[in-house]
Amino acid sequence: MTENKTNEYLLEGINSSNDIKKLDSMQLKKLAGEIRQFLIEKVSVTGGHLASNLGVVELTLALHKVFSTPEDKIVWDVGHQSYIHKIITGRREQFDTLRQLNGISGFPKQNESCSDCFNTGHSSTSISAALGIAKARDILKQQFSVVAVIGDGAMTGGMAFEALNDAGRSPNNFIIILNDNEMSISRNVGGFSRYLSKIRTQPIYSKAKEDLDTLLKKIPAVGKTAYRALVRAKGTIKYMVMPGVIFEELGLKYLGPIDGHDINELVKVFVNAKRLKGPVLIHIRTQKGKGYMYAEENPQNFHAISPFEIETGETKINNGPTFSDVFGSKMVKLAQIEPGLAAITAAMPLGTGLDEFSKKYPKRFFDVGIAEQHAVTFAAGLAKAGIKPVFAVYSTFLQRSYDQILHDVALQKLHVVLAIDRAGIVGEDGETHQGLYDISFLNHIPNMTIAAPCDYTEFENLLEYAVLKFDGPIAIRYPRGTGQKQLIPASEIRSGKGVKLISGNDVSIIAIGNMVETALNVAIILKDKGISADVINARFIKPLDEKLILESAAKTGVVVTVEDNSVKGGFGSSILELINKSSFKAKTAVFGFPDIPILHGSRKELYKKYGLDKDSLSHEIVRMLRNK
């Protein structure tokens, strides 16, 4: 390996940490270029998290040069920056299947490789997990290194600070690598981000303090006295000479800032960090999107990109406005007529569609960073003081703020609007990102109202109703991607009121949100088979339109519910409870996603796989009626 010719393709010979260790500095630099080209080519076809991975090429190579997986444990925070790790730990040849059905995941997965020591998908978890692994190692008297790799965006999450606080008083050896690229998905915000910015601009490293300590001790007669005075005044001195004082004060040894694209420097620092006792934090600086011009210029768009043209950076698929776009546009219109309207995001102004709102109404726009718990209670505070806050958040991330929704919003009946984006199946990001649980965990919260639009017009009307006419906690859930501008005739929005779309006598199909379109298509298929269906757009998941649902159920005697949520505790469960309390009996079936992790694949593939496409549903309904 060490005698490679300069034109030899090094990547083909890399399958483990041991292969990285055989390469010299020039070869590692060449390999970094090959990996970047490989990433761009593969992700341009499959889509995925490109910018974050382009920024950690040298970091990952240096990690595998110094540490050895699977013996040593590397915990990747979030994990969307683990592509290079996957490439050099035996999964290079599978990269054409990245994020595809039955292919490799875009996140660390223990069932893929023993080099993935911990599954991740949400931010701010790596320090906690790494500390737990390190403590277990020492209890069991084992010998290996533990490394947590966390971004500066993830460091705004409260869980990361909870872990740092605990780690600082721990004697256990482990290393935290703070990958500072000034970005989460969008530009980082807040006090911690400003603190890191100050560190970036200070050329003085912690060596300055060590040199000062040594110098004072050497001064005859007064040296020790001066040193003791220095210790007593350590806060003042540290703040003058040490860029990483916040970490040092927490009890961690701070090294940095380090150029995250200098492999030789990274290797030296990692080797030194392995020798230190207790928790160590290494602060490195990287550039998100490095090596690909379009990703460098627009890292937000290339954070999670659809398939794209390498030559232009343009995405290959453009199906028109999405639900997120419609949400953003409607929020701007509502802000024009409601001066008390405010918008909140947790580090995702672009992804949630709030970018335009942030520019037009900067004083009413709040990006709180990756801090969903804080966002919800912050919204509660705004609502308590008379503002009308709308918190736009992906379903999978709203899970992190369950306690705050219950205690700080719902129990006080505060007028907070939860705009739940990416509800239901999201597809290629897989099990950690599917929005399949929001109905279930919101449904049992007192005072909570939950609605779901079936098209853009209904979405805009629901949002207007929630902001201008409703008073109390309300959640509007809507799917990823595109939908119909107007699937059904518009009608007045009233809390707990649905609408019947088709009248029939053989079966009641009660659907919610984007599954309403599927239900209408099922009704067409059934009609061709001589079966007439009542089709109801429930519109509100809580409270239900009990009168409308029970009248239909009593008429047909067969009830089918269709939802883009887990069947456990979801929309269908509420319908079953309602019918169970009624005076008549009806045959029922709940269609949704099963109580198992739903892995990655396209949305279309996953709907079909789990029987939620129109053909599968119509087949099951016919079978039900035959066995009635």
C-alpha positions, -999 to +999 in steps of 0.1 A: +000+000+000+029+024+008+043+020-028+012+033-046+018+051-078+004+087-078-022+078-104-035+047-085-070+049-072-064+045-035-100+042-024-105+008-039-081-006-013-097+009+017-120-013+038-111-007+074-091+015+098-061-008+093-060+002+056-060+039+065-030+034+089-008+021+060-011+054+041+014+083+044+005+120+045+005+125+007-016+094+002-042+105+028-045+139+011-050+121-023-075+098-007-095+128+006-098+141-029-110+107-042-136+104-014-150+138-022-154+130-059-169+096-049-194+113-026-205+139-052-210+113-079-230+089-056-251+115-038-260+132-071-278+100-080-293+089-047-297+122-029-286+126+007-266+147+032-238+160+010-225+193+025-220+180+060-200+149+047-178+170+024-168+189+054-156+160+075-135+140+050-101+148+066-116+145+101-128+110+094-095+099+078-076+112+108-099+094+132-094+061+114-056+068+112-054+071+150-082+049+162-093+014+152-129+004+148-147-017+158-124-020+189-125+018+195-159+034+196-168+064+175-203+079+182-214+102+154-239+129+166-270+129+144-250+107+120-257+124+087-220+131+085-210+094+087-209+087+050-171+087+048-169+065+079-192+041+060-171+043+028-139+033+046-154+006+068-165-018+041-196-003+026-181+015-004-195-009-029-230-006-015-231+031-019-253+030-050-280+018-026-277+047-001-311+055+014-328+032-011-353+005-001-333-025+013-300-005+008-277+011+033-289+038+056-279+074+056-272+072+093-251+049+115-266+014+119-252-014+140-269-040+118-248-027+088-214-029+104-197-036+137-178-003+131-211+015+139-212+013+177-244+034+183-274+042+161-281+079+158-304+102+139-313+131+161-289+157+174-271+163+207-270+127+218-234+117+212-217+130+243-243+112+266-239+079+247-201+081+246-199+089+283-221+059+290-199+036+269-167+050+286-181+043+321-192+008+311-157+001+297-141+011+329-165-009+351-158-039+330-120-032+330-118-031+293-093-011+271-105+009+241-109+046+232-143+063+230-149+093+207-180+115+203-181+137+172-206+165+176-213+196+155-216+232+168-252+232+158-259+201+179-242+218+208-271+242+211-293+213+222-298+212+259-290+175+261-255+182+250-249+206+278-264+182+303-239+156+291-210+181+293-220+190+328-219+153+338-187+146+318-168+174+334-169+157+368-161+123+354-127+107+357-133+085+327-111+089+296-130+098+265-127+124+237-153+149+224-146+163+190-165+196+184-168+200+146-173+237+142-186+246+107-208+275+119-238+256+105-264+232+117-287+230+087-290+268+085-266+293+099-261+288+137-277+312+161-275+321+198-249+329+225-230+296+222-225+302+185-212+337+193-188+322+218-174+298+193-170+327+169-148+345+194-127+313+198-122+311+161-108+346+160-083+341+189-049+328+179-039+321+215-042+285+225-042+270+260-004+267+257-003+304+267-015+296+302+009+267+305+038+289+295+027+315+319+025+290+348+060+277+340+075+312+338+061+324+371+073+293+389+109+300+377+110+335+391+133+334+422+117+341+456+084+355+444+076+329+418+055+305+440+037+335+456+029+349+421+017+315+410-006+311+439-020+346+431-025+334+396-044+304+407-066+326+429-072+349+399-076+320+375-109+332+362-095+365+351-064+350+336-082+322+318-107+346+302-077+367+290-056+339+275-078+307+270-103+305+242-119+273+256-126+286+291-162+275+292-152+239+286-123+241+310-146+255+337-169+225+332-139+202+338-129+192+303-094+196+289-097+219+258-076+216+227-080+239+198-092+254+176-076+231+150-078+232+112-102+204+105-088+200+069-052+195+080-049+158+084-014+159+098-024+184+125-055+164+133-035+132+137-011+148+161-039+162+182-058+129+184-026+111+194-020+136+222-056+134+233-054+097+237-027+101+263-046+126+284-066+115+315-102+123+319-126+139+293-110+160+265-127+183+241-110+190+207-124+220+189-119+217+151-129+241+124-143+228+091-160+241+060-194+226+052-195+215+016-158+217+011-145+206-023-177+212-043-183+248-053-221+247-052-222+231-018-196+256-004-217+285-018-251+272-006-245+247+023-282+250+034-295+236+001-269+209+000-274+198+036-300+173+025-302+174-013-323+155-038-306+139-068-288+167-087-268+176-118-231+177-108-222+203-134-248+228-123-258+218-088-294+219-099-318+193-085-331+168-111-367+168-097-389+198-093-426+190-088-437+224-079-446+240-045-445+217-014-466+218+018-437+237+034-438+263+007-475+268+011-471+271+048-444+298+044-464+318+019-496+317+041-476+327+072-465+359+054-500+367+044-513+361+079-486+383+094-499+412+072-533+411+089-523+398+124-496+420+141-494+396+170-484+366+148-449+352+155-430+323+139-405+300+156-382+275+142-355+252+156-326+258+132-347+252+101-360+284+086-355+271+050-367+236+056-399+247+072-406+274+046-401+303+070-372+319+051-394+346+035-412+353+068-378+358+086-368+384+061-401+404+060-408+402+097-374+398+115-387+411+148-415+384+149-392+356+137-373+335+162-347+308+153-339+292+187-314+267+173-316+230+178-337+233+209-372+219+204-379+218+241-370+254+246-389+263+215-422+250+228-419+266+263-407+298+246-439+297+225-459+292+257-443+323+272-451+343+241-487+331+241-491+339+278-480+375+271-505+379+242-486+369+211-498+342+187-469+319+182-466+293+154-439+267+160-429+251+126-412+218+133-407+184+117-428+157+133-398+136+142-382+165+161-414+175+179-410+142+198-383+158+218-406+184+234-434+161+246-432+172+282-432+209+273-463+204+251-482+187+279-471+208+309-463+242+295-488+246+267-517+222+270-524+222+307-525+260+306-547+260+275-523+284+258-529+295+222-498+279+206-500+266+170-478+236+163-472+234+125-460+198+122-441+194+089-430+160+075-458+142+094-462+107+082-437+089+060-406+110+050-389+082+031-352+080+025-341+092+059-356+062+075-366+051+109-353+080+130-370+106+108-404+090+100-432+112+113-454+083+124-460+091+160-473+126+164-509+117+164-503+090+190-484+112+214-506+142+210-539+124+210-540+118+247-529+153+258-557+172+275-569+204+257-550+195+225-567+199+191-552+181+161-561+186+125-547+175+091-553+190+057-559+169+026-548+197+001-532+231-001-565+250+001-576+232+032-542+237+047-543+274+042-578+276+056-568+254+087-538+276+094-559+308+091-585+293+114-558+282+139-542+316+140-571+340+138-602+322+152-590+294+175-581+299+211-560+272+227-533+245+218-537+233+182-516+211+160-518+210+122-499+180+107-490+179+070-467+157+049-434+161+032-433+171-004-460+181-028-498+177-028-530+188-046-538+225-048-575+216-043-585+180-040-620+187-026-644+217-025-635+242+001-658+243+031-660+262+064-635+251+091-650+244+125-632+225+153-642+189+153-661+189+121-653+167+091-669+165+057-684+136+037-669+135+002-688+105-013-720+088-002-722+050-003-739+021+015-713-008+017-683+005+036-673+037+054-638+049+046-626+075+071-593+091+062-571+119+074-547+143+058-529+132+026-546+097+029-579+113+018-567+113-018-559+076-015-593+070+000-610+087-029-590+066-054-599+035-034-636+044-037-632+046-075-617+011-077-644-002-054-671+014-075-658-006-106-663-037-085-699-028-076-691-016-041-703+019-030-683+037-002-689+065+021-657+085+021-652+109+049-624+135+053-622+136+091-601+168+090-599+168+128-583+139+146-591+154+179-619+162+186-636+138+162-668+146+143-686+119+162-720+125+147-708+122+111-687+091+118-713+072+138-741+079+112-719+065+085-708+035+105-744+027+115-754+029+078-727+007+063-718-016+092-682-017+079-656+009+089-621+014+075-598+040+088-567+052+068-539+072+083-502+081+078-493+072+114-486+043+136-517+021+142-508+022+179-527+050+196-534+068+164-564+081+145-579+047+139-577+038+176-598+069+184-625+057+159-625+022+174-630+037+209-659+058+195-676+029+178-671+006+209-691+031+230-719+032+204-752+012+206-745-008+174-717-031+162-696-026+131-669-045+114-637-024+116-602-023+102-574+002+110-549+009+082-517+026+091-481+018+097-473-012+119-457-011+153-422-017+140-393+006+129-401+018+093-368+018+075-357+039+045-370+038+010-391+061-012-425+071+001-442+054-028-423+022-021-431+023+016-468+030+011-470-001-011-449-023+012-472-016+041-504-019+022-514+018+022-515+023-016-549+024-034-546-011-049-536-028-016-563-010+004-591-018-022-580-054-022-582-056+016-616-039+017-630-063-009-617-092+012-634-078+043-667-074+026-666-110+013-660-123+048-686-100+064 
